[in-house]
Amino acid sequence: MQLNHVGIINKSEEQAVKFYQDFLGFKITREIILPLELTEQLFSVSKEIKVLVVENEGIKIEVFISDFQPENPNFTHFAIMVDSLAELTEKAIRFDAEVIIGKHKDKTVYFLKDFSDNLI
């Protein structure tokens, strides 16, 4: 079995492009408008939804542009590996992306928060 893609929600197309394309370097490979019939069948949502498909180095993310936000706490996240954590952290500061650092004993965990509060 192999992971095909991850689907996330983003409040704004502009913010999604800024974070996933401009900041993380993903390429927008498709833009889709999911028809009402399909959004009702799959997600119980009664409206068309725009989806940006972004890809980079074998990772595919479907970014659903919607004002819906899951309730807190939200443990949904996905993880990426980068060559230089220091470079990514510096770039995050330039892009006003939030970096969250968690420490426990000898382990340090880093999260990025996109502009719709998704954890990466």
N, CA, C and O atoms as CSV, one atom per row, in Angstrom:
chain,resi,resn,atom,element,x,y,z
A,1,MET,N,N,0.837,-1.165,0.000
A,1,MET,CA,C,0.000,0.000,0.000
A,1,MET,C,C,0.892,1.242,0.000
A,1,MET,O,O,1.971,1.250,0.592
A,2,GLN,N,N,0.417,2.288,-0.677
A,2,GLN,CA,C,1.187,3.516,-0.779
A,2,GLN,C,C,0.251,4.704,-0.607
A,2,GLN,O,O,-0.861,4.696,-1.134
A,3,LEU,N,N,0.688,5.722,0.123
A,3,LEU,CA,C,-0.113,6.920,0.309
A,3,LEU,C,C,-0.221,7.662,-1.012
A,3,LEU,O,O,0.787,7.905,-1.674
A,4,ASN,N,N,-1.454,8.026,-1.403
A,4,ASN,CA,C,-1.667,8.754,-2.649
A,4,ASN,C,C,-1.566,10.261,-2.443
A,4,ASN,O,O,-0.845,10.944,-3.170
A,5,HIS,N,N,-2.283,10.775,-1.461
A,5,HIS,CA,C,-2.247,12.214,-1.195
A,5,HIS,C,C,-2.805,12.510,0.191
A,5,HIS,O,O,-3.378,11.639,0.847
A,6,VAL,N,N,-2.629,13.748,0.621
A,6,VAL,CA,C,-3.194,14.253,1.863
A,6,VAL,C,C,-4.137,15.383,1.485
A,6,VAL,O,O,-3.804,16.205,0.631
A,7,GLY,N,N,-5.315,15.436,2.109
A,7,GLY,CA,C,-6.259,16.525,1.876
A,7,GLY,C,C,-6.340,17.413,3.104
A,7,GLY,O,O,-6.491,16.923,4.223
A,8,ILE,N,N,-6.239,18.721,2.896
A,8,ILE,CA,C,-6.340,19.672,4.001
A,8,ILE,C,C,-7.274,20.812,3.607
A,8,ILE,O,O,-7.599,20.986,2.432
A,9,ILE,N,N,-7.698,21.578,4.597
A,9,ILE,CA,C,-8.566,22.732,4.374
A,9,ILE,C,C,-7.739,23.994,4.548
A,9,ILE,O,O,-6.924,24.090,5.465
A,10,ASN,N,N,-7.951,24.960,3.667
A,10,ASN,CA,C,-7.330,26.264,3.807
A,10,ASN,C,C,-8.394,27.329,3.608
A,10,ASN,O,O,-9.238,27.203,2.721
A,11,LYS,N,N,-8.366,28.375,4.423
A,11,LYS,CA,C,-9.392,29.419,4.387
A,11,LYS,C,C,-9.338,30.257,3.121
A,11,LYS,O,O,-10.368,30.760,2.671
A,12,SER,N,N,-8.158,30.416,2.540
A,12,SER,CA,C,-7.978,31.362,1.444
A,12,SER,C,C,-7.030,30.792,0.395
A,12,SER,O,O,-5.982,30.235,0.722
A,13,GLU,N,N,-7.410,30.941,-0.860
A,13,GLU,CA,C,-6.545,30.488,-1.948
A,13,GLU,C,C,-5.231,31.267,-1.940
A,13,GLU,O,O,-4.164,30.693,-2.154
A,14,GLU,N,N,-5.310,32.557,-1.695
A,14,GLU,CA,C,-4.110,33.392,-1.663
A,14,GLU,C,C,-3.138,32.919,-0.578
A,14,GLU,O,O,-1.933,32.830,-0.813
A,15,GLN,N,N,-3.665,32.620,0.601
A,15,GLN,CA,C,-2.811,32.138,1.689
A,15,GLN,C,C,-2.249,30.756,1.384
A,15,GLN,O,O,-1.104,30.461,1.725
A,16,ALA,N,N,-3.052,29.906,0.741
A,16,ALA,CA,C,-2.585,28.566,0.377
A,16,ALA,C,C,-1.427,28.656,-0.610
A,16,ALA,O,O,-0.427,27.952,-0.463
A,17,VAL,N,N,-1.557,29.515,-1.610
A,17,VAL,CA,C,-0.493,29.691,-2.597
A,17,VAL,C,C,0.758,30.241,-1.919
A,17,VAL,O,O,1.864,29.766,-2.178
A,18,LYS,N,N,0.590,31.235,-1.056
A,18,LYS,CA,C,1.743,31.831,-0.364
A,18,LYS,C,C,2.486,30.783,0.462
A,18,LYS,O,O,3.716,30.745,0.449
A,19,PHE,N,N,1.748,29.931,1.180
A,19,PHE,CA,C,2.396,28.965,2.065
A,19,PHE,C,C,2.950,27.768,1.300
A,19,PHE,O,O,4.133,27.452,1.427
A,20,TYR,N,N,2.116,27.098,0.510
A,20,TYR,CA,C,2.537,25.833,-0.100
A,20,TYR,C,C,3.404,26.028,-1.339
A,20,TYR,O,O,4.335,25.253,-1.559
A,21,GLN,N,N,3.123,27.036,-2.148
A,21,GLN,CA,C,3.932,27.263,-3.347
A,21,GLN,C,C,5.127,28.166,-3.036
A,21,GLN,O,O,6.276,27.772,-3.235
A,22,ASP,N,N,4.852,29.370,-2.551
A,22,ASP,CA,C,5.925,30.344,-2.374
A,22,ASP,C,C,6.877,29.967,-1.236
A,22,ASP,O,O,8.092,30.106,-1.377
A,23,PHE,N,N,6.339,29.495,-0.117
A,23,PHE,CA,C,7.177,29.176,1.047
A,23,PHE,C,C,7.777,27.773,0.958
A,23,PHE,O,O,8.998,27.628,1.017
A,24,LEU,N,N,6.945,26.737,0.817
A,24,LEU,CA,C,7.452,25.359,0.827
A,24,LEU,C,C,7.944,24.868,-0.533
A,24,LEU,O,O,8.618,23.840,-0.599
A,25,GLY,N,N,7.625,25.574,-1.616
A,25,GLY,CA,C,8.144,25.197,-2.923
A,25,GLY,C,C,7.348,24.146,-3.671
A,25,GLY,O,O,7.852,23.571,-4.636
A,26,PHE,N,N,6.113,23.877,-3.252
A,26,PHE,CA,C,5.256,22.956,-3.994
A,26,PHE,C,C,4.816,23.628,-5.290
A,26,PHE,O,O,4.739,24.854,-5.370
A,27,LYS,N,N,4.530,22.816,-6.298
A,27,LYS,CA,C,4.009,23.330,-7.564
A,27,LYS,C,C,2.518,23.019,-7.641
A,27,LYS,O,O,2.086,21.918,-7.299
A,28,ILE,N,N,1.742,23.989,-8.089
A,28,ILE,CA,C,0.314,23.750,-8.303
A,28,ILE,C,C,0.193,22.977,-9.607
A,28,ILE,O,O,0.508,23.500,-10.676
A,29,THR,N,N,-0.265,21.730,-9.519
A,29,THR,CA,C,-0.356,20.887,-10.708
A,29,THR,C,C,-1.774,20.814,-11.266
A,29,THR,O,O,-1.970,20.478,-12.434
A,30,ARG,N,N,-2.764,21.132,-10.424
A,30,ARG,CA,C,-4.159,21.132,-10.894
A,30,ARG,C,C,-4.975,22.080,-10.037
A,30,ARG,O,O,-4.679,22.297,-8.862
A,31,GLU,N,N,-6.002,22.636,-10.647
A,31,GLU,CA,C,-7.029,23.376,-9.928
A,31,GLU,C,C,-8.354,22.738,-10.307
A,31,GLU,O,O,-8.669,22.605,-11.490
A,32,ILE,N,N,-9.124,22.346,-9.313
A,32,ILE,CA,C,-10.367,21.601,-9.536
A,32,ILE,C,C,-11.504,22.330,-8.830
A,32,ILE,O,O,-11.320,22.880,-7.744
A,33,ILE,N,N,-12.664,22.332,-9.443
A,33,ILE,CA,C,-13.883,22.736,-8.750
A,33,ILE,C,C,-14.686,21.455,-8.548
A,33,ILE,O,O,-15.195,20.876,-9.508
A,34,LEU,N,N,-14.797,21.013,-7.290
A,34,LEU,CA,C,-15.599,19.822,-7.010
A,34,LEU,C,C,-17.063,20.189,-7.136
A,34,LEU,O,O,-17.520,21.118,-6.470
A,35,PRO,N,N,-17.813,19.482,-7.973
A,35,PRO,CA,C,-19.226,19.816,-8.152
A,35,PRO,C,C,-20.047,19.496,-6.904
A,35,PRO,O,O,-19.681,18.645,-6.093
A,36,LEU,N,N,-21.150,20.194,-6.780
A,36,LEU,CA,C,-22.054,20.043,-5.642
A,36,LEU,C,C,-22.405,18.581,-5.386
A,36,LEU,O,O,-22.382,18.123,-4.244
A,37,GLU,N,N,-22.728,17.855,-6.449
A,37,GLU,CA,C,-23.116,16.449,-6.297
A,37,GLU,C,C,-22.016,15.645,-5.586
A,37,GLU,O,O,-22.299,14.848,-4.691
A,38,LEU,N,N,-20.785,15.861,-5.989
A,38,LEU,CA,C,-19.665,15.119,-5.409
A,38,LEU,C,C,-19.370,15.564,-3.972
A,38,LEU,O,O,-19.100,14.727,-3.111
A,39,THR,N,N,-19.418,16.871,-3.709
A,39,THR,CA,C,-19.149,17.329,-2.341
A,39,THR,C,C,-20.219,16.830,-1.375
A,39,THR,O,O,-19.924,16.536,-0.216
A,40,GLU,N,N,-21.460,16.735,-1.849
A,40,GLU,CA,C,-22.524,16.187,-0.994
A,40,GLU,C,C,-22.286,14.707,-0.717
A,40,GLU,O,O,-22.404,14.259,0.423
A,41,GLN,N,N,-21.950,13.945,-1.765
A,41,GLN,CA,C,-21.755,12.500,-1.613
A,41,GLN,C,C,-20.547,12.172,-0.732
A,41,GLN,O,O,-20.623,11.283,0.117
A,42,LEU,N,N,-19.449,12.875,-0.928
A,42,LEU,CA,C,-18.207,12.527,-0.239
A,42,LEU,C,C,-18.035,13.206,1.114
A,42,LEU,O,O,-17.503,12.608,2.049
A,43,PHE,N,N,-18.487,14.462,1.219
A,43,PHE,CA,C,-18.176,15.254,2.417
A,43,PHE,C,C,-19.402,15.824,3.128
A,43,PHE,O,O,-19.262,16.526,4.129
A,44,SER,N,N,-20.600,15.530,2.623
A,44,SER,CA,C,-21.849,16.067,3.193
A,44,SER,C,C,-21.833,17.593,3.246
A,44,SER,O,O,-22.283,18.194,4.221
A,45,VAL,N,N,-21.314,18.205,2.194
A,45,VAL,CA,C,-21.257,19.665,2.073
A,45,VAL,C,C,-22.074,20.068,0.856
A,45,VAL,O,O,-21.910,19.497,-0.222
A,46,SER,N,N,-22.946,21.042,1.023
A,46,SER,CA,C,-23.867,21.432,-0.051
A,46,SER,C,C,-23.376,22.659,-0.808
A,46,SER,O,O,-24.093,23.654,-0.918
A,47,LYS,N,N,-22.167,22.588,-1.323
A,47,LYS,CA,C,-21.662,23.656,-2.192
A,47,LYS,C,C,-20.445,23.153,-2.960
A,47,LYS,O,O,-19.771,22.211,-2.545
A,48,GLU,N,N,-20.181,23.808,-4.095
A,48,GLU,CA,C,-18.974,23.497,-4.844
A,48,GLU,C,C,-17.763,23.965,-4.039
A,48,GLU,O,O,-17.829,24.961,-3.317
A,49,ILE,N,N,-16.664,23.237,-4.173
A,49,ILE,CA,C,-15.447,23.604,-3.442
A,49,ILE,C,C,-14.265,23.588,-4.408
A,49,ILE,O,O,-14.081,22.643,-5.175
A,50,LYS,N,N,-13.475,24.647,-4.352
A,50,LYS,CA,C,-12.255,24.702,-5.151
A,50,LYS,C,C,-11.160,23.918,-4.437
A,50,LYS,O,O,-11.027,23.982,-3.214
A,51,VAL,N,N,-10.379,23.176,-5.223
A,51,VAL,CA,C,-9.268,22.389,-4.682
A,51,VAL,C,C,-8.015,22.698,-5.503
A,51,VAL,O,O,-8.034,22.635,-6.732
A,52,LEU,N,N,-6.937,23.030,-4.813
A,52,LEU,CA,C,-5.632,23.164,-5.451
A,52,LEU,C,C,-4.851,21.890,-5.166
A,52,LEU,O,O,-4.736,21.477,-4.012
A,53,VAL,N,N,-4.319,21.270,-6.198
A,53,VAL,CA,C,-3.453,20.106,-6.011
A,53,VAL,C,C,-2.019,20.615,-6.135
A,53,VAL,O,O,-1.621,21.165,-7.162
A,54,VAL,N,N,-1.252,20.416,-5.060
A,54,VAL,CA,C,0.142,20.860,-5.056
A,54,VAL,C,C,1.033,19.641,-4.874
A,54,VAL,O,O,0.693,18.710,-4.143
A,55,GLU,N,N,2.186,19.657,-5.551
A,55,GLU,CA,C,3.082,18.504,-5.495
A,55,GLU,C,C,4.536,18.957,-5.415
A,55,GLU,O,O,4.921,19.999,-5.947
A,56,ASN,N,N,5.333,18.130,-4.726
A,56,ASN,CA,C,6.767,18.371,-4.627
A,56,ASN,C,C,7.441,17.084,-4.167
A,56,ASN,O,O,7.080,16.524,-3.132
A,57,GLU,N,N,8.403,16.626,-4.925
A,57,GLU,CA,C,9.225,15.468,-4.568
A,57,GLU,C,C,8.397,14.264,-4.132
A,57,GLU,O,O,8.697,13.635,-3.117
A,58,GLY,N,N,7.358,13.944,-4.898
A,58,GLY,CA,C,6.544,12.766,-4.614
A,58,GLY,C,C,5.459,12.966,-3.579
A,58,GLY,O,O,4.714,12.031,-3.287
A,59,ILE,N,N,5.348,14.157,-3.016
A,59,ILE,CA,C,4.290,14.457,-2.046
A,59,ILE,C,C,3.178,15.201,-2.771
A,59,ILE,O,O,3.428,16.182,-3.471
A,60,LYS,N,N,1.940,14.724,-2.596
A,60,LYS,CA,C,0.793,15.393,-3.212
A,60,LYS,C,C,-0.190,15.797,-2.119
A,60,LYS,O,O,-0.565,14.988,-1.270
A,61,ILE,N,N,-0.602,17.073,-2.154
A,61,ILE,CA,C,-1.555,17.607,-1.188
A,61,ILE,C,C,-2.724,18.213,-1.949
A,61,ILE,O,O,-2.531,18.992,-2.882
A,62,GLU,N,N,-3.941,17.850,-1.544
A,62,GLU,CA,C,-5.141,18.499,-2.070
A,62,GLU,C,C,-5.552,19.563,-1.058
A,62,GLU,O,O,-5.921,19.241,0.072
A,63,VAL,N,N,-5.488,20.819,-1.459
A,63,VAL,CA,C,-5.822,21.936,-0.576
A,63,VAL,C,C,-7.241,22.390,-0.911
A,63,VAL,O,O,-7.479,22.996,-1.956
A,64,PHE,N,N,-8.183,22.089,-0.010
A,64,PHE,CA,C,-9.580,22.465,-0.183
A,64,PHE,C,C,-9.752,23.899,0.308
A,64,PHE,O,O,-9.465,24.194,1.468
A,65,ILE,N,N,-10.214,24.783,-0.557
A,65,ILE,CA,C,-10.408,26.181,-0.185
A,65,ILE,C,C,-11.813,26.315,0.400
A,65,ILE,O,O,-12.809,26.258,-0.322
A,66,SER,N,N,-11.876,26.494,1.716
A,66,SER,CA,C,-13.160,26.529,2.418
A,66,SER,C,C,-12.990,27.241,3.752
A,66,SER,O,O,-11.912,27.215,4.346
A,67,ASP,N,N,-14.053,27.873,4.215
A,67,ASP,CA,C,-13.992,28.536,5.517
A,67,ASP,C,C,-14.307,27.588,6.670
A,67,ASP,O,O,-14.284,28.004,7.828
A,68,PHE,N,N,-14.603,26.314,6.373
A,68,PHE,CA,C,-14.854,25.335,7.433
A,68,PHE,C,C,-13.559,25.061,8.188
A,68,PHE,O,O,-12.504,24.898,7.575
A,69,GLN,N,N,-13.634,25.011,9.496
A,69,GLN,CA,C,-12.478,24.658,10.318
A,69,GLN,C,C,-12.902,23.626,11.352
A,69,GLN,O,O,-13.935,23.790,12.002
A,70,PRO,N,N,-12.115,22.561,11.512
A,70,PRO,CA,C,-12.436,21.566,12.535
A,70,PRO,C,C,-12.351,22.186,13.928
A,70,PRO,O,O,-11.674,23.193,14.138
A,71,GLU,N,N,-13.043,21.570,14.861
A,71,GLU,CA,C,-13.007,22.066,16.233
A,71,GLU,C,C,-11.663,21.758,16.878
A,71,GLU,O,O,-10.962,20.825,16.486
A,72,ASN,N,N,-11.327,22.557,17.866
A,72,ASN,CA,C,-10.097,22.330,18.633
A,72,ASN,C,C,-10.389,21.431,19.810
A,72,ASN,O,O,-11.498,21.510,20.337
A,73,PRO,N,N,-9.497,20.595,20.259
A,73,PRO,CA,C,-8.167,20.452,19.676
A,73,PRO,C,C,-8.224,19.653,18.381
A,73,PRO,O,O,-9.041,18.745,18.233
A,74,ASN,N,N,-7.363,19.996,17.464
A,74,ASN,CA,C,-7.276,19.297,16.191
A,74,ASN,C,C,-5.885,18.665,16.107
A,74,ASN,O,O,-4.877,19.369,16.048
A,75,PHE,N,N,-5.846,17.344,16.101
A,75,PHE,CA,C,-4.568,16.627,16.076
A,75,PHE,C,C,-4.126,16.287,14.654
A,75,PHE,O,O,-3.077,15.673,14.461
A,76,THR,N,N,-4.918,16.682,13.665
A,76,THR,CA,C,-4.592,16.384,12.281
A,76,THR,C,C,-3.319,17.127,11.881
A,76,THR,O,O,-3.190,18.330,12.108
A,77,HIS,N,N,-2.388,16.397,11.286
A,77,HIS,CA,C,-1.159,16.998,10.795
A,77,HIS,C,C,-0.502,16.035,9.816
A,77,HIS,O,O,-0.881,14.867,9.732
A,78,PHE,N,N,0.473,16.525,9.087
A,78,PHE,CA,C,1.318,15.646,8.293
A,78,PHE,C,C,2.749,16.119,8.456
A,78,PHE,O,O,2.995,17.263,8.838
A,79,ALA,N,N,3.687,15.240,8.167
A,79,ALA,CA,C,5.096,15.541,8.422
A,79,ALA,C,C,5.896,15.508,7.128
A,79,ALA,O,O,5.640,14.695,6.240
A,80,ILE,N,N,6.863,16.401,7.042
A,80,ILE,CA,C,7.794,16.413,5.916
A,80,ILE,C,C,9.213,16.381,6.481
A,80,ILE,O,O,9.452,16.795,7.616
A,81,MET,N,N,10.133,15.892,5.684
A,81,MET,CA,C,11.545,15.924,6.066
A,81,MET,C,C,12.224,16.971,5.197
A,81,MET,O,O,11.956,17.063,3.999
A,82,VAL,N,N,13.096,17.755,5.799
A,82,VAL,CA,C,13.814,18.792,5.065
A,82,VAL,C,C,15.312,18.610,5.269
A,82,VAL,O,O,15.754,18.013,6.251
A,83,ASP,N,N,16.081,19.136,4.323
A,83,ASP,CA,C,17.537,19.034,4.422
A,83,ASP,C,C,18.094,19.918,5.531
A,83,ASP,O,O,19.028,19.530,6.232
A,84,SER,N,N,17.517,21.106,5.687
A,84,SER,CA,C,18.050,22.042,6.679
A,84,SER,C,C,16.915,22.667,7.478
A,84,SER,O,O,16.179,23.515,6.973
A,85,LEU,N,N,16.785,22.246,8.709
A,85,LEU,CA,C,15.769,22.810,9.593
A,85,LEU,C,C,16.047,24.288,9.858
A,85,LEU,O,O,15.114,25.086,9.949
A,86,ALA,N,N,17.306,24.653,9.979
A,86,ALA,CA,C,17.670,26.055,10.225
A,86,ALA,C,C,17.221,26.946,9.067
A,86,ALA,O,O,16.663,28.020,9.293
A,87,GLU,N,N,17.460,26.504,7.826
A,87,GLU,CA,C,17.037,27.285,6.659
A,87,GLU,C,C,15.527,27.422,6.612
A,87,GLU,O,O,15.008,28.503,6.334
A,88,LEU,N,N,14.815,26.330,6.885
A,88,LEU,CA,C,13.357,26.375,6.857
A,88,LEU,C,C,12.820,27.306,7.938
A,88,LEU,O,O,11.868,28.049,7.699
A,89,THR,N,N,13.416,27.275,9.111
A,89,THR,CA,C,12.985,28.148,10.207
A,89,THR,C,C,13.220,29.617,9.856
A,89,THR,O,O,12.358,30.458,10.109
A,90,GLU,N,N,14.372,29.929,9.279
A,90,GLU,CA,C,14.652,31.304,8.850
A,90,GLU,C,C,13.658,31.760,7.789
A,90,GLU,O,O,13.165,32.888,7.829
A,91,LYS,N,N,13.371,30.877,6.844
A,91,LYS,CA,C,12.417,31.210,5.785
A,91,LYS,C,C,11.022,31.400,6.373
A,91,LYS,O,O,10.284,32.283,5.937
A,92,ALA,N,N,10.655,30.586,7.351
A,92,ALA,CA,C,9.344,30.711,8.001
A,92,ALA,C,C,9.188,32.095,8.615
A,92,ALA,O,O,8.119,32.698,8.525
A,93,ILE,N,N,10.233,32.593,9.228
A,93,ILE,CA,C,10.185,33.931,9.829
A,93,ILE,C,C,9.944,34.984,8.753
A,93,ILE,O,O,9.147,35.901,8.955
A,94,ARG,N,N,10.622,34.865,7.613
A,94,ARG,CA,C,10.432,35.831,6.515
A,94,ARG,C,C,9.017,35.791,5.961
A,94,ARG,O,O,8.506,36.813,5.505
A,95,PHE,N,N,8.368,34.613,5.993
A,95,PHE,CA,C,7.021,34.453,5.448
A,95,PHE,C,C,5.931,34.630,6.505
A,95,PHE,O,O,4.749,34.450,6.210
A,96,ASP,N,N,6.313,34.977,7.720
A,96,ASP,CA,C,5.359,35.099,8.834
A,96,ASP,C,C,4.615,33.799,9.106
A,96,ASP,O,O,3.456,33.820,9.519
A,97,ALA,N,N,5.273,32.676,8.877
A,97,ALA,CA,C,4.694,31.368,9.202
A,97,ALA,C,C,5.121,31.007,10.620
A,97,ALA,O,O,6.275,31.205,11.002
A,98,GLU,N,N,4.191,30.482,11.383
A,98,GLU,CA,C,4.473,30.167,12.780
A,98,GLU,C,C,5.256,28.860,12.904
A,98,GLU,O,O,4.908,27.856,12.283
A,99,VAL,N,N,6.307,28.886,13.704
A,99,VAL,CA,C,7.083,27.692,14.028
A,99,VAL,C,C,6.781,27.340,15.482
A,99,VAL,O,O,6.896,28.186,16.369
A,100,ILE,N,N,6.394,26.087,15.720
A,100,ILE,CA,C,6.086,25.616,17.067
A,100,ILE,C,C,7.142,24.580,17.441
A,100,ILE,O,O,7.414,23.657,16.675
A,101,ILE,N,N,7.726,24.738,18.609
A,101,ILE,CA,C,8.768,23.818,19.064
A,101,ILE,C,C,8.300,23.138,20.339
A,101,ILE,O,O,7.930,23.796,21.312
A,102,GLY,N,N,8.322,21.804,20.320
A,102,GLY,CA,C,7.974,21.024,21.503
A,102,GLY,C,C,9.185,20.230,21.962
A,102,GLY,O,O,9.890,19.635,21.147
A,103,LYS,N,N,9.427,20.221,23.265
A,103,LYS,CA,C,10.585,19.499,23.805
A,103,LYS,C,C,10.132,18.606,24.947
A,103,LYS,O,O,9.321,19.001,25.784
A,104,HIS,N,N,10.675,17.389,24.964
A,104,HIS,CA,C,10.432,16.453,26.061
A,104,HIS,C,C,11.669,15.584,26.209
A,104,HIS,O,O,12.040,14.849,25.294
A,105,LYS,N,N,12.297,15.676,27.360
A,105,LYS,CA,C,13.554,14.963,27.632
A,105,LYS,C,C,14.569,15.324,26.560
A,105,LYS,O,O,14.915,16.497,26.425
A,106,ASP,N,N,15.062,14.348,25.790
A,106,ASP,CA,C,16.076,14.639,24.778
A,106,ASP,C,C,15.490,14.765,23.372
A,106,ASP,O,O,16.239,14.782,22.396
A,107,LYS,N,N,14.167,14.853,23.255
A,107,LYS,CA,C,13.517,14.916,21.943
A,107,LYS,C,C,12.964,16.318,21.696
A,107,LYS,O,O,12.328,16.911,22.568
A,108,THR,N,N,13.215,16.835,20.495
A,108,THR,CA,C,12.662,18.121,20.076
A,108,THR,C,C,11.843,17.894,18.813
A,108,THR,O,O,12.302,17.246,17.873
A,109,VAL,N,N,10.630,18.431,18.798
A,109,VAL,CA,C,9.721,18.286,17.663
A,109,VAL,C,C,9.380,19.682,17.144
A,109,VAL,O,O,9.101,20.593,17.924
A,110,TYR,N,N,9.406,19.840,15.827
A,110,TYR,CA,C,9.097,21.122,15.200
A,110,TYR,C,C,7.838,20.981,14.354
A,110,TYR,O,O,7.679,20.007,13.618
A,111,PHE,N,N,6.954,21.949,14.465
A,111,PHE,CA,C,5.790,22.044,13.600
A,111,PHE,C,C,5.800,23.410,12.931
A,111,PHE,O,O,6.265,24.395,13.505
A,112,LEU,N,N,5.282,23.454,11.718
A,112,LEU,CA,C,4.934,24.710,11.063
A,112,LEU,C,C,3.428,24.816,11.100
A,112,LEU,O,O,2.727,23.807,11.039
A,113,LYS,N,N,2.932,26.021,11.200
A,113,LYS,CA,C,1.496,26.242,11.114
A,113,LYS,C,C,1.256,27.067,9.861
A,113,LYS,O,O,1.815,28.154,9.720
A,114,ASP,N,N,0.425,26.561,8.942
A,114,ASP,CA,C,0.130,27.361,7.759
A,114,ASP,C,C,-0.830,28.480,8.149
A,114,ASP,O,O,-1.184,28.613,9.321
A,115,PHE,N,N,-1.249,29.278,7.185
A,115,PHE,CA,C,-2.046,30.464,7.493
A,115,PHE,C,C,-3.499,30.138,7.812
A,115,PHE,O,O,-4.290,31.037,8.094
A,116,SER,N,N,-3.855,28.847,7.767
A,116,SER,CA,C,-5.183,28.395,8.191
A,116,SER,C,C,-5.079,27.495,9.413
A,116,SER,O,O,-6.027,26.783,9.745
A,117,ASP,N,N,-3.945,27.523,10.076
A,117,ASP,CA,C,-3.687,26.782,11.315
A,117,ASP,C,C,-3.531,25.280,11.137
A,117,ASP,O,O,-3.653,24.540,12.113
A,118,ASN,N,N,-3.263,24.797,9.909
A,118,ASN,CA,C,-2.922,23.390,9.709
A,118,ASN,C,C,-1.507,23.160,10.215
A,118,ASN,O,O,-0.632,24.008,10.041
A,119,LEU,N,N,-1.286,22.008,10.843
A,119,LEU,CA,C,0.039,21.675,11.370
A,119,LEU,C,C,0.811,20.804,10.389
A,119,LEU,O,O,0.300,19.805,9.882
A,120,ILE,N,N,2.045,21.203,10.136
A,120,ILE,CA,C,2.932,20.466,9.251
A,120,ILE,C,C,4.223,20.214,9.997
A,120,ILE,O,O,5.141,19.601,9.453
